């Protein structure tokens, strides 16, 4: 199979989702019960990822009915903390990127992520510079699994410098709905998340360099309360 481009999701693929300790930290900072955070975080996330609401509005929705919702300074702190708790790189995928680049593959980051979030990551995490293209939902006002974002992906890849058909693309994401939507567009897509692993098998299946996949600690593997692909709620 002639893969010319590898596309990565961010959360649970390139980075670990928040730990339970960090979930508790966010809830304590917000002054809300952890159960309320668990119920509202992803429930409100789609609008935030598309930049339909800004970071302050997002956290105001999460803390609605509690004093934090009226404290703009605290809401800003929560927005900053939100970026921090999603900032633990997954060694297996991040360390694989240079090997793919050396092979001449086009690298793309395709993530549902608000502009206020992605802009911080781009300024701070210079390892993101290895990507030829970075597509964030808040920047383009489209989100996975909408078909339009996969059309945008292909249009973005196909420049004067890079030419790829869907069958030349491999997409890694942790959510089945996003994988299915990519496959309907003709893109090769593999379900991957930091907890279940399987990166080595994916590389072998598509004839890609060995990722030298690292085995996380048992403690981290069992800490998936806040992982979006493990449950419908945060």
SVG drawing of the C-alpha trace seen along z (x, -y; Angstrom):
<svg xmlns="http://www.w3.org/2000/svg" viewBox="-28 -39 43 45">
<polyline fill="none" stroke="black" stroke-width="0.4" points="0.0,0.0 1.5,-3.3 1.0,-5.7 2.3,-9.2 0.6,-11.1 -0.1,-10.3 -2.7,-12.3 -2.9,-12.4 -5.5,-13.4 -4.2,-15.2 -6.1,-14.1 -5.5,-10.5 -3.3,-10.0 -0.4,-12.5 -1.2,-13.5 -2.6,-11.8 -6.1,-12.8 -6.3,-14.4 -5.5,-12.2 -8.0,-11.7 -5.8,-13.9 -6.1,-16.7 -9.8,-16.3 -10.0,-16.7 -7.8,-19.7 -10.0,-21.4 -13.1,-20.7 -11.5,-22.0 -10.3,-25.2 -13.8,-25.7 -15.4,-25.1 -17.8,-22.6 -18.4,-18.9 -16.4,-16.5 -19.7,-14.9 -20.8,-18.2 -17.5,-18.6 -17.8,-15.0 -21.3,-15.7 -20.7,-19.0 -17.1,-19.0 -17.6,-17.1 -21.3,-18.0 -20.3,-21.6 -17.2,-20.9 -18.5,-20.7 -19.5,-24.4 -16.1,-25.4 -14.1,-23.3 -15.9,-25.0 -15.3,-28.5 -19.0,-29.0 -18.4,-30.0 -15.1,-31.4 -13.1,-30.0 -14.9,-32.2 -18.3,-31.3 -17.4,-27.6 -16.3,-27.6 -19.2,-29.8 -21.5,-27.1 -19.6,-24.4 -19.8,-26.3 -23.4,-27.6 -25.2,-27.8 -21.9,-28.2 -20.0,-31.3 -17.2,-30.6 -19.6,-31.4 -19.5,-35.1 -15.8,-35.4 -14.1,-36.2 -10.6,-36.0 -11.3,-32.4 -12.9,-31.4 -9.7,-32.6 -7.7,-30.5 -9.8,-27.5 -9.3,-28.0 -5.5,-28.1 -5.7,-25.0 -7.6,-23.2 -4.7,-23.5 -2.3,-22.4 -4.1,-19.1 -4.0,-18.1 -0.3,-18.7 1.3,-15.4 2.8,-14.0 2.4,-10.4 6.0,-9.2 5.1,-6.5 3.4,-8.7 5.5,-11.8 8.8,-10.0 7.5,-8.3 7.1,-11.6 10.8,-12.1 11.0,-8.6 8.0,-9.2 9.4,-12.6 12.8,-11.0 10.9,-8.6 9.5,-11.6 5.9,-11.3 3.6,-14.3 2.6,-14.8 -0.8,-16.4 -2.4,-17.2 -6.2,-17.2 -7.8,-18.0 -11.1,-19.2 -9.6,-22.0 -10.6,-25.7 -8.4,-28.5 -7.6,-29.7 -6.4,-26.2 -4.4,-25.5 -2.7,-28.9 -1.2,-28.2 0.1,-24.8 1.6,-26.1 3.5,-28.8 4.7,-26.6 5.2,-23.1 7.8,-23.4 7.6,-19.7 4.4,-20.6 6.6,-22.3 7.3,-18.9 3.8,-18.8 3.5,-20.0 -0.1,-21.1 -2.1,-21.7 -5.9,-21.8 -7.8,-22.8 -11.6,-22.8 -11.8,-26.2 -9.6,-27.7 -11.6,-26.3 -15.0,-26.3 -15.5,-22.6 -15.2,-19.6 -14.8,-15.8 -16.7,-13.7 -18.3,-16.2 -17.5,-15.2 -16.5,-18.8 -13.4,-18.6 -12.1,-15.5 -12.6,-17.3 -10.7,-20.3 -8.0,-17.8 -7.5,-16.5 -7.6,-20.0 -4.9,-21.1 -2.7,-18.1 -2.9,-18.5 -0.7,-21.5 1.9,-22.1 4.4,-20.5 2.3,-17.5 -0.1,-15.3 -2.1,-12.6 -5.3,-10.7 -7.4,-9.4 -5.9,-5.9 -2.5,-7.4 -3.5,-8.8 -3.5,-7.1 -5.5,-8.7 -5.2,-7.9 -7.9,-8.8 -9.3,-7.5 -13.0,-7.9 -14.9,-5.4 -17.2,-8.0 -14.2,-10.0 -12.6,-6.9 -15.8,-5.8 -16.3,-9.3 -12.7,-9.2 -13.2,-5.8 -16.4,-6.9 -14.3,-9.5 -11.9,-6.8 -9.2,-7.5 -7.3,-4.7 -8.1,-5.1 -7.0,-3.2 -8.5,-3.4 -5.7,-4.2 -5.5,-5.5 -2.8,-5.7 -4.5,-3.1 -5.0,-0.3 -1.8,-0.9 -1.3,1.0 0.9,-1.5 3.4,1.2 0.7,3.3 -0.6,0.3 2.8,-0.6 3.3,3.0 -0.1,3.1 0.6,0.0 4.4,0.6 5.6,-2.3 8.7,-2.6 8.8,-0.8 7.5,-3.3 9.5,-1.6 6.3,-1.8 6.7,-2.4 4.7,-0.6 3.2,-3.1 3.2,-2.3 0.3,-0.2 -0.7,-3.1 -1.1,-5.4 -2.9,-2.8 -5.5,-2.4 -6.1,-6.1 -8.7,-6.6 -11.6,-8.2 -11.3,-11.4 -10.6,-9.8 -13.3,-10.7 -13.0,-7.4 -13.6,-5.4 -17.0,-7.0 -19.5,-9.5 -18.7,-11.9 -15.5,-13.6"/>
</svg>
